[in-house]
Amino acid sequence: MSKRVLIATDKPFAAEAVKGIRSVIEKAGYELVLLEKYTEKQQLLDAVADVDAAIIRSDIFDKDVLSSAKQLKIVVRAGAGYDNIDLDAATANGICAMNTPGQNANAVAELVFGLAVYAVRNFYNGTSGSELLGKKLGIHAYGNVGRNVARIAKGFGMDVYAFDPFLSAEAIEKEGVKAVKSVEELYTTCQFVSLHIPATAETKNSINFELLSKLPKKALLLNTARKEVINEAEIVKFMEERTDFKYVTDIKPGNHEELAAKFADRYFSTPKKMGAQTGEANTNAGIAAANQIVDFFENGNERFRVNK
C-alpha cells in the first residue's frame, strides 16, 4: 500500500506550491490528500486518522491531533518555527517532527525592511521621517533569517551588529557583522533591533521593560519572530514612558487594540503573520517538506528532526 501524505493548512499554500508538492509526492508513488481552509478541529482529527505523513504550516498539532493519527510517522512544518507542534506528544506517539529551516528566510528578511521603512517614514503620514543609511541595526539571533537581514541591511548602508548565544564571535564577524557579547550590549548599542528568536521557556516575555530601557533614543523594535517573546504589558508601560520609541510587528499582539489606540503614530501590526506569505517562500518550504518526507521513508533521513 502506498504512503498517504496529508497537506493540512487552514491558511493554504499557494497553488504553485501545492502543484510542486504533488509532483514530489506522486513521483515517489505516494498519494496526496488535501485539507485546506478547515474551520473545525474535528476536520483535522478526521483527516490525520489514516495518513502516514503530514505537511503543515501554522496549524496546531497538539496532543489530541497526534494521538488521533494512528498511522502517522512524520509531520513536517513548512517553515522554520515549530512551536505549533507538541514535540513531547510527537515523541510519545512515535512520530518524527521536522521543520524546513531557511526556506522562508529571505521572505521574512525582506518584510523586516518593508516594516522598517514604513516606520521611519512615520507610517507614510506625510510628515518628515528619517533614513536607514548609517543607522545601527542589532540582529537578535543570527540564524537563517538573521543572515538575510544582515545581507539586506548592508545594501541600505546600515551598521550591522548581532547577538547569538549559540554562535562564536568569529562565525558572525566573518560575514562582516559586528558581534556583541550580550543581549544587553546589543540593545544598548543599536537604535534598531530586529527580533529573530524562537519562543522557548527562556525567551518568552524576555523582551521586557528592563531590556527595552537600554535602547538609545528614537529606537525601533521590529518583531518578525514570535508574539510570545514580547512582554506585552511591559511594552505598553515602556511606550508610555518613552514617547520616542516605535514598535512594528508581523505578529498581532494579544493587546493589539490597546497598543493601536494609545500609540497609533508609533505602533503597527500586520493583520496576520505575513513573513512567509510570498509565492516563492510558500513553494520553497512546501517542496522542501515533501522532499524531506520522501527522504525519510525511502532513506531514513532525519536530518531536520526537531523532537527526540
C-alpha positions, -999 to +999 in steps of 0.1 A: +000+000+000+014+034-010+020+061+016-006+087+021+006+123+027-017+150+041-014+187+035-033+202+064-035+240+061-061+264+074-041+291+056-035+272+023-002+271+003-001+289-030-014+269-059+021+267-073+034+252-041+006+225-040+015+217-076+052+213-067+044+192-035+021+169-055+048+164-081+073+152-055+048+131-036+033+113-066+067+108-083+076+088-052+044+067-057+026+082-027-009+096-025-015+132-017-045+142+005-056+178+008-073+195+038-074+233+032-093+261+049-107+239+076-127+256+103-132+229+129-106+209+148-126+177+142-119+181+105-082+179+112-087+150+136-106+130+110-080+139+083-050+126+103-066+093+112-054+073+082-023+091+068+014+083+071+027+118+068+016+154+072+028+188+059+015+218+079+021+255+082+010+273+114-016+246+120-017+232+156-006+196+160-012+191+197-016+160+218-052+154+206-042+156+170-011+135+173-028+108+194-056+106+168-030+100+140-026+062+144-006+057+112+013+090+112+051+086+112+062+121+103+049+157+104+068+185+087+063+221+095+068+240+062+088+268+078+114+274+105+093+278+137+077+246+151+062+257+184+028+247+169+038+210+172+037+194+206+071+177+205+066+156+236+034+142+222+050+135+189+078+116+206+053+097+228+034+086+197+065+076+177+062+105+153+091+123+138+087+161+137+107+182+113+109+218+101+123+233+069+149+258+081+159+286+057+132+282+031+113+313+042+143+333+054+146+358+025+108+365+025+109+373+063+140+394+059+125+415+031+095+421+053+117+434+080+128+462+058+093+469+045+083+474+081+114+494+089+110+519+060+073+523+068+081+531+105+110+555+099+089+574+073+063+579+100+039+553+086+036+575+054+015+601+072+030+630+051+055+642+077+093+643+075+108+610+086+143+595+086+166+571+067+182+538+073+216+548+060+242+549+087+219+536+114+230+508+138+209+476+134+210+449+160+200+414+149+188+394+179+196+358+169+218+352+139+202+322+121+189+319+085+166+349+088+192+370+107+218+364+080+194+375+053+186+406+073+223+414+076+227+410+039+199+434+030+209+459+058+243+462+042+226+473+010+209+501+029+243+511+043+234+502+079+260+494+106+251+458+115+255+441+148+243+407+160+240+386+192+235+349+192+245+328+223+249+297+201+274+312+177+310+323+182+320+359+175+343+346+147+313+329+130+294+362+130+322+386+122+335+366+092+303+377+074+311+414+080+288+418+111+299+431+144+294+405+172+284+417+207+289+398+239+255+400+254+219+408+246+221+439+269+251+452+248+230+447+216+202+468+230+224+495+244+244+498+211+217+497+185+189+522+176+172+495+156+167+459+168+152+431+147+140+400+166+146+365+153+145+344+185+122+314+189+096+311+216+111+290+242+109+288+280+139+311+282+128+336+256+091+340+264+084+375+278+121+382+276+117+414+256+106+434+287+107+469+302+142+464+316+157+453+283+139+479+262+150+506+286+186+501+273+177+512+238+190+546+225+166+574+218+144+572+187+147+534+188+127+510+166+119+474+176+110+450+147+093+417+155+090+391+128+097+363+152+071+352+178+044+371+197+053+352+229+088+367+233+073+401+240+062+410+275+030+428+262+021+445+295+056+459+299+059+471+263+028+493+269+044+507+300+076+513+281+059+531+252+040+553+277+073+564+292+094+565+260+075+586+235+104+584+211+101+546+207+083+528+178+072+492+177+063+473+145+054+436+144+044+409+120+026+390+148-006+408+161-002+411+199-028+400+223-032+436+234-032+450+198-063+471+204-047+488+234-015+495+215-033+508+184-055+531+205-027+545+226+002+547+201-013+550+167+016+571+155+043+547+169+029+512+165+019+490+136+010+453+133+002+433+101-033+418+102-018+383+103+016+368+102+030+378+068+067+370+069+064+338+048+035+350+027+052+351-007+047+327-035+084+319-035+085+311+002+053+290+000+067+270-028+102+266-014+090+254+021+063+232+007+085+214-017+113+211+009+088+194+033+077+170+006+113+161-003+121+155+034+091+132+038+102+111+008+138+110+020+126+100+055+106+070+042+130+059+015+163+065+032+156+070+069+170+106+068+161+125+099+184+154+094+158+181+102+142+162+131+133+186+160+120+162+186+138+135+205 
